[in-house]
């Protein structure tokens, strides 16, 4: 009887050990996945920061030089994949599709906009948009772009051996040129748009692959 009881206890203890090990393994796996996702979100936030720094004036007093603006355009383009697509939903001349990346010093890859704002048309490359149409990157404008953190969202997932993520953030542009009467920035609201789409991690770097931009309202949480 004692032998039978001991054998039963031994089997039960072994079962508890196996269950504990399985649970611990699941916990570790869950923690690892959570940590990996947080690490990817941090990298995506860097992409977000790069974009807003690029589309904001660097010298609000004198305005940026042509060389600085060109560098800012390059920085904005650096977060887009080579074959990325940007669709601007607007009734203005900036509306339309922009396909591919581009070089602001190369007219072949950064042509002037075609004026085709139709749903299936092509205005040029993403470089076309930033160089010729984006308000924050025009020499005459002294805009800064602010982005409410509580509206920003990334959901990175690892599928088929690659990281990808939905992307959403808003850009609220303000004119910070100086008011001659006060010497302070005007802080006049100029435009309010979002950027909604997808990014992928390509060769170890997060890049926007397909995004849409359109007007948004007051950024209510």
Long-range contacts (C-beta under 8 A, 24 or more apart in sequence): 36-158, 37-156, 40-154, 40-156, 40-163, 40-165, 40-201, 40-206, 41-154, 41-156, 43-201, 43-206, 44-154, 44-156, 44-165, 44-167, 44-199, 44-206, 45-152, 45-154, 46-206, 47-79, 47-199, 47-206, 47-207, 47-208, 48-147, 48-152, 48-169, 50-75, 50-76, 50-78, 50-79, 51-76, 51-79, 51-169, 51-195, 52-145, 52-146, 52-147, 52-171, 54-137, 55-130, 55-134, 55-136, 55-137, 55-143, 55-145, 55-171, 55-173, 56-136, 56-143, 56-144, 56-145, 57-136, 57-141, 57-142, 57-143, 57-144, 57-176, 60-142, 60-144, 60-176, 60-177, 60-178, 60-185, 61-178, 63-139, 63-140, 63-142, 64-139, 66-139, 69-137, 69-139, 70-104, 70-105, 72-137, 73-104, 73-127, 73-130, 73-131, 73-137, 74-104, 76-130, 76-134, 76-137, 77-101, 77-102, 77-104, 77-126, 77-127, 77-130, 79-206, 79-207, 79-208, 80-126, 80-207, 80-208, 80-209, 81-200, 81-202, 81-207, 81-208, 81-209, 83-209, 84-126, 84-207, 84-208, 84-209, 84-210, 84-211, 85-209, 85-210, 85-211, 86-126, 86-129, 86-211, 86-212, 86-213, 87-211, 87-212, 87-213, 88-123, 88-129, 88-212, 88-213, 88-214, 89-212, 89-213, 89-214, 89-215, 90-117, 90-214, 90-215, 93-117, 93-133, 94-129, 94-133, 94-134, 95-123, 96-121, 96-122, 96-123, 97-121, 97-122, 97-123, 98-122, 98-123, 98-124, 98-125, 98-126, 98-128, 98-129, 99-125, 99-126, 100-125, 100-126, 101-125, 101-126, 101-127, 102-126, 102-127, 102-128, 103-127, 104-130, 104-131, 135-173, 135-190, 135-191, 136-173, 141-175, 141-190, 142-175, 142-176, 142-177, 143-173, 143-174, 143-175, 143-176, 143-190, 144-173, 144-174, 144-176, 145-171, 145-172, 145-173, 146-171, 146-172, 146-173, 146-174, 147-171, 147-172, 148-172, 148-219, 148-221, 150-219, 150-221, 151-219, 151-221, 154-199, 162-200, 162-201, 163-200, 163-201, 163-206, 164-198, 164-199, 164-200, 164-201, 165-198, 165-199, 165-200, 165-206, 166-197, 166-198, 167-195, 167-196, 167-197, 167-198, 167-199, 167-208, 167-211, 168-194, 168-195, 168-196, 169-194, 169-195, 170-194, 170-195, 170-216, 170-219, 171-195, 172-219, 191-215, 192-216, 192-217, 192-218, 192-219
